[in-house]
Amino acid sequence: MPYQTTVGAMLYRFADLKTLLAKASPARSGDYLAGLAAATYEERMAAKLALADVPLQTFLNEALIPYESDEVTRLIVDRHDKQAFALISHLTVGDLRDWLLLDTTDSSILAAVAAGITPEMAAAVSKLMRNQDLILVARKCRVVSAFRNTLGLPGHLSVRLQPNHPTDDVRGIAASLLDGLLYGAGDATVGINPASDSLPTLMRLWQMMDEVRQHFEIPMQSCVLTHVTTQIQAIEAGAPIDLVFQSIAGSEKTNSSFGVSLSILREAHEAALSLKRGTVGDNCMYFETGQGSALSAGGHFGLDQQTCEARAYAVAREFKPLLVNTVVGFIGPEYLYDGKQIIRAGLEDHFCAKLLGLPMGCDVCYTNHAEADQDDMDSLLTLLGAAGINFIMGIPGADDIMLNYQSTSFHDALYLRSVLGLKRAPEFDAWLTRMAITEPCGKLREIGRGHHLLQQLPHVSGAA
């Protein structure tokens, strides 16, 4: 059905819901590239006005990608919780925004309605919100997950320690791992992006991280970010795998371009659960997403990139993950042109994922050919901290020497914790104190060469 509104003397008509959503989106280069964006600021505002009047029920009646041809759409429709939706079923998109911002709409109410909100509803309401609205509502959404430690508790911020190496050299990775631990990073996960897909090489990485974990009795989880089918093979070969990783997207066609499907993800999830390696919880999946991936793969079906991104969260939600991470600026300026667009996208992604009940983090990052710099990342980092982000990245010097992009450093996490009074995962915090890496108050100790962690690590065979 067409949607329309009048601005001044001009009548604006939008052919269907996907067109309306695209025209209402804040400006970003990917939507211009796809020919979907509003042509003028006035058209964008007209689309927002029309979108505000759309009943939420419409999103259950008008599939943006056909049910018959897309398994992500089928997942969204089939898993929709009508009982959870009942509380907000009478609202329009504009009403939903107002309701979310009410002081009386608290964390418990948001948790209760999460399963009744579809990704398209979340994307729609985000398009009507200012940055401060996205921050305020996301901060009220509390999503806790657990494996060997507990993530997402109020007043806490965790860090994925990312010790990548361009040749997968185990000693180089171990050095970065040690560096991060001494800065109090690694409670979200120690996650390696490998340069190789050779199973023997990957096995060494899993074994090294697990040996370090066991030797020092670290309450952490590790992950090697290789393809999910390789991880299934590694589990069958006896690899000590904690978290299973996969990049995901919001359409079946895009996921197929990644070489995955819902059935493959279910197989991987079941394999990881069968290992029973968690101690305080069994959330054993780690997903990464990012605006623009569906357009890049030709699998967006005329949807704007932010709505496509929100649909990926339905895939993640199906598997009760420990971590979900939007790698917000990694895909490049063709999709998010500058710091302003990256900041907006990061806040949108975090808001939508939290509203849908996901334990969301963000790789606050940019590529070197984007119109962005580290000051932009500092701004996004601070805003996400205020919004209650579950975790961020910790990379030596904020410069990933394998993936060749700019992210956040161990020092950035120290800054955010200091400014906002945030703590690490409680089990990990207690370990840091026992190891004399931090004071009981959480502040870092001065580490000398005689520190026992430095003395013992070279004797761990996997790191030698």
Secondary structure as the mmCIF struct_conf table of DSSP 4:
data_model
#
loop_
_struct_conf.conf_type_id
_struct_conf.id
_struct_conf.beg_label_comp_id
_struct_conf.beg_label_asym_id
_struct_conf.beg_label_seq_id
_struct_conf.end_label_comp_id
_struct_conf.end_label_asym_id
_struct_conf.end_label_seq_id
STRN STRN1 TYR A 3 VAL A 7
TURN_TY1_P TURN_TY1_P1 GLY A 8 ALA A 9
STRN STRN2 MET A 10 PHE A 14
BEND BEND1 ALA A 15 ASP A 16
HELX_RH_AL_P HELX_RH_AL_P1 LEU A 17 ALA A 24
BEND BEND2 SER A 25 SER A 25
HELX_LH_PP_P HELX_LH_PP_P1 PRO A 26 ALA A 27
HELX_RH_AL_P HELX_RH_AL_P2 SER A 29 LEU A 33
TURN_TY1_P TURN_TY1_P2 ALA A 34 GLY A 35
BEND BEND3 ALA A 37 ALA A 37
BEND BEND4 ALA A 39 THR A 40
HELX_RH_AL_P HELX_RH_AL_P3 TYR A 41 ALA A 52
TURN_TY1_P TURN_TY1_P3 ASP A 53 ASP A 53
BEND BEND5 VAL A 54 VAL A 54
STRN STRN3 PRO A 55 PRO A 55
TURN_TY1_P TURN_TY1_P4 LEU A 56 GLN A 57
HELX_RH_AL_P HELX_RH_AL_P4 THR A 58 ASN A 61
BEND BEND6 GLU A 62 GLU A 62
BEND BEND7 LEU A 64 ILE A 65
HELX_RH_3T_P HELX_RH_3T_P1 TYR A 67 SER A 69
HELX_RH_AL_P HELX_RH_AL_P5 GLU A 71 ASP A 78
TURN_TY1_P TURN_TY1_P5 ARG A 79 ARG A 79
HELX_RH_AL_P HELX_RH_AL_P6 LYS A 82 PHE A 85
HELX_RH_3T_P HELX_RH_3T_P2 ALA A 86 ILE A 88
TURN_TY1_P TURN_TY1_P6 SER A 89 HIS A 90
STRN STRN4 THR A 92 THR A 92
HELX_RH_AL_P HELX_RH_AL_P7 VAL A 93 LEU A 101
BEND BEND8 LEU A 102 LEU A 102
TURN_TY1_P TURN_TY1_P7 ASP A 103 THR A 104
BEND BEND9 THR A 105 THR A 105
HELX_RH_AL_P HELX_RH_AL_P8 SER A 107 VAL A 113
HELX_RH_3T_P HELX_RH_3T_P3 ALA A 114 GLY A 116
HELX_RH_AL_P HELX_RH_AL_P9 PRO A 119 SER A 126
TURN_TY1_P TURN_TY1_P8 LYS A 127 LEU A 128
HELX_RH_AL_P HELX_RH_AL_P10 ASN A 131 LYS A 140
STRN STRN5 SER A 145 ALA A 146
BEND BEND10 PHE A 147 ASN A 149
STRN STRN6 THR A 150 LEU A 151
TURN_TY1_P TURN_TY1_P9 PRO A 154 GLY A 155
STRN STRN7 HIS A 156 HIS A 156
STRN STRN8 SER A 158 LEU A 161
TURN_TY1_P TURN_TY1_P10 PRO A 166 THR A 167
HELX_RH_AL_P HELX_RH_AL_P11 VAL A 170 LEU A 182
TURN_TY1_P TURN_TY1_P11 TYR A 183 GLY A 184
BEND BEND11 ASP A 187 ALA A 188
STRN STRN9 THR A 189 ILE A 192
BEND BEND12 ALA A 195 ALA A 195
HELX_RH_AL_P HELX_RH_AL_P12 LEU A 199 PHE A 216
TURN_TY1_P TURN_TY1_P12 GLU A 217 GLU A 217
STRN STRN10 SER A 222 VAL A 224
BEND BEND13 THR A 226 THR A 226
HELX_RH_AL_P HELX_RH_AL_P13 VAL A 228 GLU A 236
TURN_TY1_P TURN_TY1_P13 ALA A 237 GLY A 238
STRN STRN11 VAL A 244 SER A 247
BEND BEND14 GLY A 250 SER A 251
HELX_RH_AL_P HELX_RH_AL_P14 GLU A 252 SER A 257
TURN_TY1_P TURN_TY1_P14 PHE A 258 GLY A 259
HELX_RH_AL_P HELX_RH_AL_P15 LEU A 262 LEU A 275
BEND BEND15 THR A 279 VAL A 280
STRN STRN12 MET A 285 THR A 289
TURN_TY1_P TURN_TY1_P15 GLN A 291 GLY A 292
HELX_RH_AL_P HELX_RH_AL_P16 SER A 293 SER A 296
TURN_TY1_P TURN_TY1_P16 ALA A 297 GLY A 298
TURN_TY1_P TURN_TY1_P17 PHE A 301 GLY A 302
HELX_RH_AL_P HELX_RH_AL_P17 GLN A 305 ARG A 317
TURN_TY1_P TURN_TY1_P18 GLU A 318 PHE A 319
BEND BEND16 LEU A 322 LEU A 322
STRN STRN13 LEU A 323 THR A 326
TURN_TY1_P TURN_TY1_P19 VAL A 328 ILE A 331
TURN_TY1_P TURN_TY1_P20 PRO A 333 TYR A 335
BEND BEND17 LEU A 336 LEU A 336
STRN STRN14 ASP A 338 ASP A 338
HELX_RH_AL_P HELX_RH_AL_P18 GLY A 339 LEU A 355
TURN_TY1_P TURN_TY1_P21 LEU A 356 GLY A 357
STRN STRN15 MET A 360 CYS A 362
STRN STRN16 TYR A 366 TYR A 366
TURN_TY1_P TURN_TY1_P22 ASN A 368 HIS A 369
BEND BEND18 ALA A 370 ALA A 370
STRN STRN17 GLU A 371 GLU A 371
HELX_RH_AL_P HELX_RH_AL_P19 GLN A 374 ALA A 386
TURN_TY1_P TURN_TY1_P23 ALA A 387 GLY A 388
BEND BEND19 ASN A 390 ASN A 390
STRN STRN18 PHE A 391 GLY A 394
HELX_RH_3T_P HELX_RH_3T_P4 PRO A 396 ALA A 398
STRN STRN19 ASP A 399 ASP A 400
TURN_TY1_P TURN_TY1_P24 ILE A 401 ASN A 404
STRN STRN20 TYR A 405 GLN A 406
HELX_RH_AL_P HELX_RH_AL_P20 PHE A 410 LEU A 420
TURN_TY1_P TURN_TY1_P25 GLY A 421 GLY A 421
STRN STRN21 LYS A 423 LYS A 423
HELX_RH_AL_P HELX_RH_AL_P21 PRO A 426 ARG A 434
TURN_TY1_P TURN_TY1_P26 MET A 435 ALA A 436
BEND BEND20 ILE A 437 ILE A 437
STRN STRN22 THR A 438 THR A 438
TURN_TY1_P TURN_TY1_P27 PRO A 440 CYS A 441
BEND BEND21 GLY A 442 GLY A 442
HELX_LH_PP_P HELX_LH_PP_P2 LYS A 443 LYS A 443
STRN STRN23 LEU A 444 LEU A 444
HELX_LH_PP_P HELX_LH_PP_P3 ARG A 445 ILE A 447
TURN_TY1_P TURN_TY1_P28 ARG A 449 GLY A 450
HELX_RH_AL_P HELX_RH_AL_P22 HIS A 452 GLN A 456
HELX_RH_3T_P HELX_RH_3T_P5 LEU A 457 HIS A 459
BEND BEND22 VAL A 460 VAL A 460
HELX_RH_3T_P HELX_RH_3T_P6 SER A 461 ALA A 463
#
